[in-house]
């Protein structure tokens, strides 16, 4: 009998909800857990969508991939970082291996698939596609049928999800999810595929837009909010969509349910470049306007030792002599300076002087190999409870918002992993996994080394 594997990816699905608070709202997922194995899935460092999904489907860590976030330095200059794409790494994906073995893969919305490339099967690229006017499917003519198969408009993403218009946002998230799963059900019923991998972005957009309305521990929680049930109701919808997709795939199909990272309440923003200016590490040639992204012309590079970038985690780049064009830190002093910078970052405090509990990681100690242009330091402000704010001009170190629009949640380091194979039923055991184990598990399922 033909072995088939359905991988359902839920971007940002949070294990404390799936396995805990909302477990009773998700009977299909609960049943998969009971018939197989389940547990938390340790994400990459950093737990960011692009490197995490790439790691999941290559078996390589961000250092080996040379992808450290949505944006990455293309060289050691001071110019803008580049948006990550499928071309950011030459690493083979698991479906490339399956194609070589003569097996067919259907891919729907998996991050890291734009621009798409030829495989044995089909590919619809992810939310990082510039738009549906671009070539975002393989084969190219596949795009013409997506809206009809989705029962309306197939949404690549919810554009503008950082908004105060919560009614619109909730409607768009649900519309995107139901359309993607309807398309997936149509494809899943076909006999040709061996691997079907879908990634739904809805949980991520939902958490960023509605976490404060659900979580009583959130600093901005509103107990009387009309959106207190937005997250539970969506997870219930998601579970029903998963159930219908599993049914469409057929009774003999093995199912893997995964998320790239989890979610947690965002307590605030730490302005990394404002802090570096205050500390004397970043020297400005001109003062930017408030909430302006750091530009090369703002900086006196001959006197600047370090600068930072914003996001769900912070990145610090050291201005090294002989590496950067106007490096200010001699190579002989690099390790001593980096150690001092780590000490100061880990001592950062909130507005009231309380320690944030910031963690700082070095790429050369956490990755098996370092390629591309990594940050010199990865910074988890408040151990991921605080966002890194890269913009300048406010003169403040601490802010209680996000420089890219309304946002309630930060990423957390654990996602979910559920695996149920009708051919080899499990006993519902809880097993902790690492994201780098997913590709070997898929290859093993198909009998490939």
N, C-alpha and C positions, 0 to 999 in steps of 0.2 A: 504493500500500500504506500502511496506517495506521502512523504513527510512534508508537512507545511507548517510554517511558523508565522504567526501574526504578532508583530511588535507594535504596541500602542503606546506612543510617547505622549506624556502630558507635561508640557513645559511648566516648571515651578510647582507641580503638585506636591503638597506638604504632607509628610508622613504622619504628623500629629493629628491631622484631619482625616486622612484616608484610613489610618489604622486605629484612630482614637475617637476624636470628638464627633466625626461624621460617619463613623463606621455603619451605624444602623440605617443611614440614608443611602447606603451603597451596597445593596444585596448582591448584585452581580460580582462586584469586586471582592466582597466578603466570601462569596462562594469560590472564586478563583484561589483566594488565599487558603481556604479550607481544603481544596483539592490539590494544592501544590505546596510551594514554599513562598515565603514572603519576608520582607524586612526593609530596613533602611538601606539606601544605596549611597555610599560615600562619594561625594562629587569631587571634581577637580579643585585644585588651588590655582586660580581663583574659581569660585562656584558661579561662573558666568556662562550664559547660554551658548555662545559660539564655541569657545574651547571645550565646554563640557560635552555638547552633542558630538563634536568632532572626535573627542577622546572616546566616547561611548562606541562609536562605529568604526574606529580605527584600532583601538587598543593601545594608543600612544598618549602620553601625557602632554600638557601644553608646551613644555620645554622642547620635547621631541618634535611637536608639530610646528613650533615657532609662532603660535597663536595665543595671545595672552588676554584678549578681550575683543569687543566689537571693533575697536580701533587699535592699530598697532603701528609702531615706528617703522617706516620703510628703510631707514638708514640712521646714521648717527648725527644727522643734521638737526636743525631746529625747526624745520618745516612741519606742516600738519601731518597728523597720523592718518593712516589709510583704513577705510572700512574693510573688514575681513570678508573674504569670499571663498568660494570653492577653490580658487587658484592660490590661496594663501599658503597652502601646503600641498606637497606632491604625494602625501601618504595615500596608500591604497585603502579604500573603504571596504567594509565587509561585503557589500554587493558587487564590488569589482572582483573579489575573490570568487563569489558565487557565479558571476558571469563567466569567468575563466573555466569553471567546473561545469558549464552548460546549464546552470540553474537560472530561473527567471525571478526577478525582483520587481515589485510595484512599490514606488516611493511617493509619499504624499506629504509635503510640507516639512520635510526634515531639514533643520538648519544646516548650512554648509553645502547646499546643493545648487546654489546659484553662482555662476551660470551653470546650467545642467550640461551633462556630457553623455555620450552614448553608453548604454549598458544593455544587457539582455533583459528587456522589460520596459518599464515606464518610469518617468520621473517628473513630478511637479515640484518646482523649487519652493523655498520657504519664504517667510516674511521679509527676508533681506533682499528679495527681488526688488528692483527699482519700481516695478509696476507691471500691470498685465499687458501694457503695450510693448514690453521687452519680451525677448524669447525666454520664457521661464519654464518650458516643458521640453521633455524629450520623449518621443519625437515631437518636433515643432508643431505639427498639425493637431496634436492632442489638445492644445489650448482651446480650440474652437468648440469642443464638446463639453467643457467643464461646467459651464453655467447650467446647461440643460440637465446634465446628470446630477448636479447639486440641487436641483429643484428651484433654481433662482440664480442669484448672483453668487459665484464662488469667490469668497473673500480670502485673499492671501494673508491679510492682517487687518486689525482695527486701526486704521490710520488716525492719529491724534488721540490716542487712548489716555493721555495725561490731560484731563479736562475736568472742569467742575460740573459739566452737564451729565450727571450720573444716570438719568433716565435714558438718554441717548446711548451712553457707553454700555450700560447693561443690555440694552436691546441689541446693539451691534455685536457684543461678545456672544450672546446666545445665537444670533443669526449666523455668525461665522462658524460656530461650533456645529450647529445642526446641518448647515450646508456641507461642511467638510465630511461629516460622518455619513450623510446621505450619499455623497459621491463614493466614499470608501465602501459602503455597503454594496453598491452596484458593482464595483471592481472585485470586492472580496468574493462575490458569488461566482466569479469566473473560474474556470478550472486551470488556467495556464500558470499561475504564479506558484513559486515555492516559498519566497519570503515576501511578506507585505509589511512595510514599515510606515506608520503614520505618526506625525507629531502635531498635536493640537496646542495652539498658543493661548487658548482661552483662559486656563487657570492663571497664567502669568499676568495677563491684562486685568483679570478680575482682582487678584491680590493687590496689585499696584493701585487699583482704583477704589477698593472697598474694604481693605483690611481694618481700618479704624472703625468702621461701622459694625464689624463682627467681633473684634477682640477687645474685651473689657480692660485688658492691660495696656492698650495703646494710649499714648498720652493725649490723643485727640478723640478718644472714644465718645460716641454720642448714644447713650442708652435708648433715647427716644427716636433715633434715626429711622426713617422709613426703609432703610437699606440693611437693617440688621440681619435679614434672612437672605441677602443676595448671595453670599458665599455658600451657605448650606443648600439653598435651592439649586444653585448652579451645579454643585457636586452631585446632587440627585439627578439632574438632567444629564450630566456627563456619564453617570453610571448607567442610565437607561440607554444612552447612545452606545456605550461599550457593549452592553448586553445584546443589542440588535446587531452590532457589527460581528461579535463572536458567533452569533447564530448564523449570520450570512456566510461566514467563513467555513462553516460545516462542523459536524460533531467530532471529527478526528483531528482538528487543527489545534496545535499547541499555541498557547497565548503567553506573551511576555508583556507585562505592564511596567513602564519605567518613567521616571522623571529625572531631569538633569540636575536639579537642585531643589531646595525647599524655599520656604518664605518665613519671614519673621517681621515683627513690627519695626518700623523705622523710627528711631527716637530723635533723630536730628541729623544735621549736616555739619561736617568739620571742614572748614575752608583750608585746604592743604597749602595752597599758594600764599594765602594771607599769613598763615602760620610761618611758612618759610621766609617770608619777608620780615616778619617780626623777629624771627630767630637770627636774621642776618645771612641766611644761606642764599636767598634769592634777592638780587639787587635790581631795582627797577630803573630804567632809563626814562620812563614816563608813566604817569599814573593812569590806568585804564578807567573807563567809565564804569559805574556800578554794574555788577553782574555781567561783565564782559569776559569772554574766554581769553586766556593768556595768549598773546601773540608775540612772535619773535622780536618785533620792534619795541615791545614794552620793556625788554630785558637788557641790562648791561651785562653781556655774556662774559666779558673779561673779568668781572668781579663776582659772578654768580657761581656758586658751588653746586646747587641742586634746584630742581623745579619739579612740579607735580602735575598729575592729571586726575580728573574727577571720575566718578562712577560709583557702582555699588561697593567697590573697594578702591583704595588709593594706590597710585603708582608714583614712585619717586625715581627720577633720573638724575644721575650724578654727572656733572660737567667735567669730564676727565681730559687732562692734557694728552694730546696725541691721539685721542679717540673722537671727541667732539671738536668742531672747527675752532672754537675759542675756549678750549678747556681751561679751567681754573684750579682743578685739583690735581696735583702731581701724582703720577702713578705710584710712586713710592709711599704716598700718604693715603692712598685710596682705602685700604682696609681699615686703617685707624679712623679715618673720617666716617666710613660707613658704619663702623661699630658705634661711634659717638652719635650718629644720626639715629640708629636703631634705639639706643638708650633714651634719647630725647623723645622720639615718637612714642615709645612704650610708656613714657611718663605723662603723656598728654592727659588733660583733665577737662571736665565740663565747665560750664559757666560758674559753678559754685565751688570749683576746686577739687571735686571728687574725681578720682581716677576713672578713666573711661574703660580701662582693661584692654587697651589696644594691643594687637598682635602684629608683629612684623616678620615677614618671611623673605628669605634670600633665594632667588631662583637656582643658584648653584648648589644649594643644599636640599631642595625639595624635588627636583626633577632628575630623571635618569640621564638626561642629556639636555643641553641648552642650545637652541638654535634660533635663527632670526635675531631680532633686536629686543631682548627682554628688558623689562624695567630692572633697575638695580635693586629695588625693594618693592615688595607687595605689602600694602598696609591695610589691615582690617580694623578700622576705627570702631572702638567699642566692641571688638570681636564680632563685627558685622551688624551691630545695632545702629551704627551711624553711617551715613553715606559720605563719601569723599566729594567735596565741592571744589572744582578746579577753577571756577571763575574768580576774578579779582574785582576790586573797586569798592566793595562795601566797607572795608576797614574792619570787619568783624571776623572772628575766628569761628564762632558758633552761630548756626542758623537753625531754625526749626522748620525748614522747608527744603525744597529741592530746586536746583537751578535750571532744571529742564521741564518743570511743570508739576502739578499736584501728584504726589506719590505717597502712598501709605506704608509700603513694605520694602524691605531689603531682602536680598537673597540669603539663604542659609545653606550650610554645607552638606546637608543630607537630603536626597530625594527618596523615591520609592522604587522597590523592585518586587514584582510578583511573577511567578512562573508556574504555569499549570499545563501539563502534557498528558492528554488522555491515554497515551500509550504507556506512560510511566507515572501513574497517579502518586501524588505526594500525600503526606499526612498532616499538612498544615503547619509544618515546622517553621519557626522564625529563624532566619539566617541572614546575617549582615553581609552585604556585598560591597565591592568597590566598583566604581564606574568602568575601570579598565578591564574588568572581568567579563563585560557584556559581549564584546566581539569574540573572544575565545569561546564563550558559551554558545553563541550562534553558529560559529564554525563547527564546534563539536556536535551540535544538533544535526548538522548536515553531513557529519562524518569527514570533515576536512581538517587538516592539521593546522 
